Amino acid sequence: MDKLIQFEDDFYNDFEKRISKVNSKAFDLIKEMILSEDYTLNNLESKIREILVRAGYGKTVDSLLNALQDVSTMTTEYYQKRELTNIFSESKSANFFIEVLTDNLKGAGINESYIKKISNTIRQETFNGLPNKNLFNSVAKIASDGGVLPRYVNTITTDTIGQYSGILQQEIKNKLNPTKGRWIGKTIATTRPICRHLTKQQERLGFVSVDYLKATLKVYVPNGVPDTELGSGIIEGTTIDNFEKNRGGYNCRHKWIWIL
C-alpha cells in the first residue's frame, strides 16, 4: 500500500497545479468575454460553462475520477483477490461517493459555487451601470488567482482519494470479515493523538487488531463524540463502522488497511 500512498501524494501535487492553471486560463477568457462584450445577460451561465471547458476544467476533473478507478485497481492488485473487482464495482457506497463528487465538480456544485457567482456579479454590476473595465475589476476579485474556483475545487477534492480508499476498505471488512489491519503512515509534529497511538501499536506488533481498534475508539471518540483532549481532529460520528474512511480526521494522511 506504500504505492497507493505515493500515488495519492503525487496526484494531489499535480492536481492542484492543474486547477491553478485552469483558473488562470478561465480568468483570461472571462476578461476577454467582458471587454469584448461577447455575451448577453441571458446567456452568461452557458458562456462561462463553455469557458471552463475551453480552459481544460472538464479534463482535469476527469483525471480525478480516473484516479479513483486506479485506486480500485491498485487495491485489488495489492490483495491479489479477483473477487474484489466485483465487490468494488458493485459497492453502493463507492458508487454513491463518485456520484456526489461528480455532481459537486460537474453539476450543481460548480454551478452554484462558481458559474452563478461570476454570472450574477456581472449582472449586478451591469445593472449598477459600471463600465466594462470596472465591471471586470469586480469579477477579478472573485475569479483571479486564488479565487473561488481553486478554493471550491480544493475544498471538495482534498482527501478524496483517501476517503474513497477507505470506502473500499469498508467493503473488504463487510464482505470478508478480517480481524486485524495495518495502520500506515508517517508520524510528524502535527500528528493527531489517535494516529500516534495506533502507530505505536502498529510498530509494536506489526498490526492492529479489531478489538484493539474498538477499545481505542471508545477512549478517543466514545459513542462517536471526540474526547476534548485525546479526540483532537477526529470527525464527529467516527465509529468502528466508518473508521476506514474517517481515519484520524479531515485530511488525515494515514490509512487503515485490512489484513486478509
N, C-alpha and C positions, 0 to 999 in steps of 0.2 A: 504493500500500500504506500510505500515511500514514493513510488512512481506517480500515484494519484495526487499526493500532497504537492509534489513538484509541478505536476501538470496544472493544478489549481493556481499555484503562485505565479507560474509563467503566464497563464491565461489572463489573469486579472491585471498583471502589469501591462500586457499588450492591449487588453480591452479598454482600460482607462485612457490610454494614449489614443486609441482609435475613436473613442467617443469625443475626446477633446478636439480631434481633427474634424469630425463630423460637425460638431458645434461651430467651429470656426468657419467651415465651408458654408453651413446653413446661414450663419450670420451675414456672410458676404453676399449670399444670394438674396436674402431678405432686404439688405441695404439696396442692392441693385433694383429689386422689385419696387421698393418705396420711392427711390429717387427717379425712376423712370415711369412711375405711376402705372406700372403694368399689373393692375388689379382693380377690382371693384369691391365695395364694402360687402357685397353679397357672396363673393367667391373667395374670400380670404382663407377660410379653412382649407378648401381644396388646393389653393395655391401654396399654402405653407406645407401641407402634407406632401405635395409634389416636390417642394424644395427639400424636404427631408429625404425623399427618395434619391434625388439628384446628389445630395450630399453624402450618400452612402449609409444612411441610417439603417435601412432595412437589412442590408448585407451584414452590418455589424451586429445587429440583434440576432440574425440567423446564426452567426458564429457562436453566440452563447447557447442557443438552443441545440446546435450541433454538438457543442461541448458536453452537454448533459447526456447525449447519446454515447459520447466517448466514455463518460464516467460509467455508464451501464456496462459497456463493453470491457473496460478495464477491470471492473469489479467481477464480472463473470470469469474473465481470464485468470484473475487472482485466485479464485476458489476452484477453478477447473471443474465446475459443475454445470453441465449444459442445461439442466432444468431451470437454472436461474434466468436464462434468456426469456423463457415464457413467464416466469414469476414476475420479472421486472416489467415486461411489455404489457402484462395483464393487470398490473398494480393500479387500483383505483386512486390511491394516494399519489403515486408518482404522476399519473396522467392528469389528475386534477391540478397538481402543482404546476405542471407545464402549461395547462390551460390558463390558469390565473396569471402566470408570468407573461404568457403571450398577450393576454388582454391588457396587462399593465404596460407592456412595451410597444404593442402594435395597435391596440384598440382604445377602449375608453380611458385608460390611464394616461397615455401620452397625449390623447386628445384634450383632456381636461387640464393637464399639468403644463403643457407646452403650446399646443396648437391654438387652443382657445385663448390662452393668456396673451399670446402675440397678437392674435386677431382682434381681441377686444381692446387691447391697448391702442392699436392703430385706429379702430373705430372711434374710441373715446377721444383721442387727440384730434382726429379729423373733425368731429363734432365741436371740439373746442376751438377750431379754426387755426390750428398750428400749421405753419408752412412745412413742406416735406422735410427740410433739414432738421427742424426742431422735433417733428414727429419721429424721425429716425433716432434722434438722441434719446427720446423716451423709450423706444423699443430697445435701444442699446443697453439700457440699464438692466434689462432682464434677459437679454439674448446674447450678450457678448461673452468673452472668455470667462469661465467660472460662473456662467449664468444658470438659468433654470433648467436647461436640458441636461448638462452633465450632473448637476445636483440631483435631479429627479432620477435619472438612469442609475447613477451610482448608489443612490439610496435603495432602489429596488433590487439591484443586482448584487450588492455586497453580500457575500456568504451564500449566494445562490447555489454554487456548486457544492459547498459544504452541507447545506440543508438537503439538497437533492440526494447526495451520497448517503446522508443519514436516513432518508426515507427508504432507500434501497436496503440499508441495514435493518430497518424495521421489518421489511418484508422477509428478510432472512430469518429474523427472530420468530416472526409469526408462523412461517411455513416450516422451518427446520428445527426449531426449539433448541438452540445452542445453550450451553450452561456457563460459558465464560467468554471473555473477549479481551481485546488489546486496546490500551489507551495510548494513542500515538500522537507525538508532537513534542516540540521543544519547550523548556521552561525558561522564561525571561523575567525581567524585573516586574513587569505588569501582569504576570500570570495570575489568574484568579485562584482563590483558596481551594476550591473544589478540584481544580485542574492540578494544582500542586499535590494535593492529597492522593489523587488517583495515579499521578505519575510516580509517586513513591512506591505505591503498591505494585505498579507495573514493573518498576525496576527491581523490586524485591523478589517477585515471583515469576515475572515474565508473562503474567496475565492478570486479569481482574475477574473474579467470579461474579455470577449474577447476585448471589447472596451478599457479597461484599458491596456491590454497587447499590443494592437496595438499602443496606444499612447506612451507606454513605449519604444517600439521598434523604433518608429520614433525619439525618443530623443537619445537613447543609440546606435542604429545601423541604422541610416537613410539610406533608399534605399539599405540596405544590407552592408553598409560600417561602421565599428565600429568607434564611436567617439574617438578622440585622447585621451581623458581622461576617460569619462564615459564608453566607449566601451572596456575597458581593458579585454583581454582574450576572447572576443566574436569572433566566427568564421566568417570570411568574407562571405557574402552572406546569413547570417541569416535573415529570414523574418517570418511573421506570418505563412507562408506555411510549414516551416520546423523547427519551434521553438521547437516542442516537441522532436525532435531528437537532435538538436544542443544545446538547453538549454543555459546555460551561457558560453559555450565554451568547448574546449577539456578537457575531464576527469572531467567535472562538476559533482559534487556529488548530485545535486538537480534533482528533477523530476517534470515534468508537468503532472498532472493527470486531465483529463476532468471529470466534474460532470454531471451525467446523471439523 
